[in-house]
Amino acid sequence: MEGKVVLLTGATGGIGWEILRLLVKERAKVVAVGRDEGRLREISEIFPTVKPVQADLRDERQRAEIVSMAVEGVGGVDVLINNAGYGMYGDFRGMGLEDMKALFEVNFWSAVDLTRKVLPFMGEGGVIANVVSMIAFVPLKYWAVYAASKSAMRSFFMAIREEVRGEGIRVINVYPPVVNTPFFDKAKGVPPTRRKGVPPERVAKVLIDAIKKGRQEVFLSFWDALLAHLGFLLGPLSVRLIT
Ligand SMILES: NC(=O)c1ccc[n+]([C@@H]2O[C@H](COP(=O)([O-])OP(=O)(O)OC[C@H]3O[C@@H](n4cnc5c(N)ncnc54)[C@H](OP(=O)(O)O)[C@@H]3O)[C@@H](O)[C@H]2O)c1
């Protein structure tokens, strides 16, 4: 990873922060995107080599600015990590349509659009790495909109993987289970029993290893992979059993 330019979204959050720490250790040149001013300030204090960028990923103009900043200011993009995202928990009938669309704008469209925008500057050896979720395999009750955004992400990036393979560009999808980050507080109303999870450091390590080792579809453990695929095969029964 040494000397590679990495554009990382969601760097101010739980998993993103850990990915950032590892990238700095690996001596990558990181453009770290988030909205939280305090966390961005912390990034510039703790990691002086990192370029923190404040941007709201719902806004296409700001997405274009992030890419120009990386290309013109840092010298291209070798690795794009689409990590930013959030969940909305509860009965979808109580959610506003605009709020549901905003979630898709961040979780799905910003990843699609950033990928579209960086690909012209990415040469052979480039990597697009996505933090998806096991929920992409088994949607859960009260997570309908979030699950749909992650299924869309899985599906889109599996398809375009084959479109860019010939150019020597790799697409990695990582499927974490429940991770111990502020994600659940932000999703509001999630019962405490659903909140235990793996440490974000593990997700970060697995993602960086996948980039180095050239893996494509990545789970944190054999059991996660088995559960996801079994759940997928069982379909509606698994959704009923798990929720
Ligand atoms: N935690 C889990 O159990 C879990 C499991 C599977 C997958 N994931 C996925 O992992 C990724 C990281 O989540 P996390 O657990 O680390 O949650 P987190 O701590 O809440 O971090 C979320 C990150 O996304 C950024 N973000 C959200 N909306 C944004 C917007 N409009 N513009 C720019 N940035 C925005 C946040 O930035 P600001 O705070 O600066 O706005 C923050 O850096 C997400 O895609 C999530 O879906 C999480």
Ligand as a Chemical Component Dictionary entry (heavy atoms), coordinates in Angstrom:
data_LIG
# 
_chem_comp.id                   LIG 
_chem_comp.type                 NON-POLYMER 
_chem_comp.pdbx_formal_charge   0 
_chem_comp.three_letter_code    LIG 
# 
loop_
_chem_comp_atom.comp_id 
_chem_comp_atom.atom_id 
_chem_comp_atom.alt_atom_id 
_chem_comp_atom.type_symbol 
_chem_comp_atom.charge 
_chem_comp_atom.model_Cartn_x 
_chem_comp_atom.model_Cartn_y 
_chem_comp_atom.model_Cartn_z 
_chem_comp_atom.pdbx_ordinal 
LIG N1  N1  N 0  -21.793 -1.201 12.314 1  
LIG C1  C1  C 0  -22.277 -2.286 11.730 2  
LIG O1  O1  O 0  -22.855 -3.192 12.386 3  
LIG C2  C2  C 0  -22.114 -2.488 10.254 4  
LIG C3  C3  C 0  -22.297 -3.789 9.733  5  
LIG C4  C4  C 0  -22.158 -3.991 8.371  6  
LIG C5  C5  C 0  -21.830 -2.930 7.545  7  
LIG N2  N2  N 1  -21.672 -1.667 8.083  8  
LIG C6  C6  C 0  -21.350 -0.574 7.163  9  
LIG O2  O2  O 0  -20.091 -0.065 7.516  10 
LIG C7  C7  C 0  -19.968 1.282  7.051  11 
LIG C8  C8  C 0  -19.385 2.139  8.159  12 
LIG O3  O3  O 0  -20.309 2.167  9.241  13 
LIG P1  P1  P 0  -19.858 2.282  10.774 14 
LIG O4  O4  O 0  -20.369 1.082  11.462 15 
LIG O5  O5  O -1 -18.436 2.652  10.887 16 
LIG O6  O6  O 0  -20.816 3.474  11.231 17 
LIG P2  P2  P 0  -20.462 4.961  11.745 18 
LIG O7  O7  O 0  -19.488 4.894  12.848 19 
LIG O8  O8  O 0  -21.793 5.581  11.988 20 
LIG O9  O9  O 0  -19.746 5.635  10.486 21 
LIG C9  C9  C 0  -20.477 6.037  9.362  22 
LIG C10 C10 C 0  -19.615 6.925  8.486  23 
LIG O10 O10 O 0  -20.374 7.321  7.318  24 
LIG C11 C11 C 0  -20.251 8.727  7.156  25 
LIG N3  N3  N 0  -21.423 9.334  6.533  26 
LIG C12 C12 C 0  -22.730 9.077  6.789  27 
LIG N4  N4  N 0  -23.510 9.908  6.057  28 
LIG C13 C13 C 0  -22.672 10.685 5.335  29 
LIG C14 C14 C 0  -22.865 11.747 4.393  30 
LIG N5  N5  N 0  -24.096 12.191 4.067  31 
LIG N6  N6  N 0  -21.783 12.332 3.836  32 
LIG C15 C15 C 0  -20.522 11.917 4.170  33 
LIG N7  N7  N 0  -20.279 10.931 5.049  34 
LIG C16 C16 C 0  -21.336 10.332 5.628  35 
LIG C17 C17 C 0  -20.094 9.263  8.572  36 
LIG O11 O11 O 0  -19.497 10.535 8.508  37 
LIG P3  P3  P 0  -19.912 11.750 9.514  38 
LIG O12 O12 O 0  -20.190 11.116 10.846 39 
LIG O13 O13 O 0  -18.697 12.612 9.480  40 
LIG O14 O14 O 0  -21.118 12.355 8.920  41 
LIG C18 C18 C 0  -19.198 8.204  9.206  42 
LIG O15 O15 O 0  -17.852 8.488  8.917  43 
LIG C19 C19 C 0  -21.369 1.692  6.596  44 
LIG O16 O16 O 0  -21.465 1.620  5.206  45 
LIG C20 C20 C 0  -22.264 0.626  7.231  46 
LIG O17 O17 O 0  -23.450 0.438  6.501  47 
LIG C21 C21 C 0  -21.787 -1.436 9.404  48 
# 
loop_
_chem_comp_bond.comp_id 
_chem_comp_bond.atom_id_1 
_chem_comp_bond.atom_id_2 
_chem_comp_bond.value_order 
_chem_comp_bond.pdbx_ordinal 
LIG N1  C1  SING 1  
LIG C1  O1  DOUB 2  
LIG C1  C2  SING 3  
LIG C2  C3  SING 4  
LIG C2  C21 DOUB 5  
LIG C3  C4  DOUB 6  
LIG C4  C5  SING 7  
LIG C5  N2  DOUB 8  
LIG N2  C6  SING 9  
LIG N2  C21 SING 10 
LIG C6  O2  SING 11 
LIG C6  C20 SING 12 
LIG O2  C7  SING 13 
LIG C7  C8  SING 14 
LIG C7  C19 SING 15 
LIG C8  O3  SING 16 
LIG O3  P1  SING 17 
LIG P1  O4  DOUB 18 
LIG P1  O5  SING 19 
LIG P1  O6  SING 20 
LIG O6  P2  SING 21 
LIG P2  O7  DOUB 22 
LIG P2  O8  SING 23 
LIG P2  O9  SING 24 
LIG O9  C9  SING 25 
LIG C9  C10 SING 26 
LIG C10 O10 SING 27 
LIG C10 C18 SING 28 
LIG O10 C11 SING 29 
LIG C11 N3  SING 30 
LIG C11 C17 SING 31 
LIG N3  C12 SING 32 
LIG N3  C16 SING 33 
LIG C12 N4  DOUB 34 
LIG N4  C13 SING 35 
LIG C13 C14 SING 36 
LIG C13 C16 DOUB 37 
LIG C14 N5  SING 38 
LIG C14 N6  DOUB 39 
LIG N6  C15 SING 40 
LIG C15 N7  DOUB 41 
LIG N7  C16 SING 42 
LIG C17 O11 SING 43 
LIG C17 C18 SING 44 
LIG O11 P3  SING 45 
LIG P3  O12 DOUB 46 
LIG P3  O13 SING 47 
LIG P3  O14 SING 48 
LIG C18 O15 SING 49 
LIG C19 O16 SING 50 
LIG C19 C20 SING 51 
LIG C20 O17 SING 52 
# 
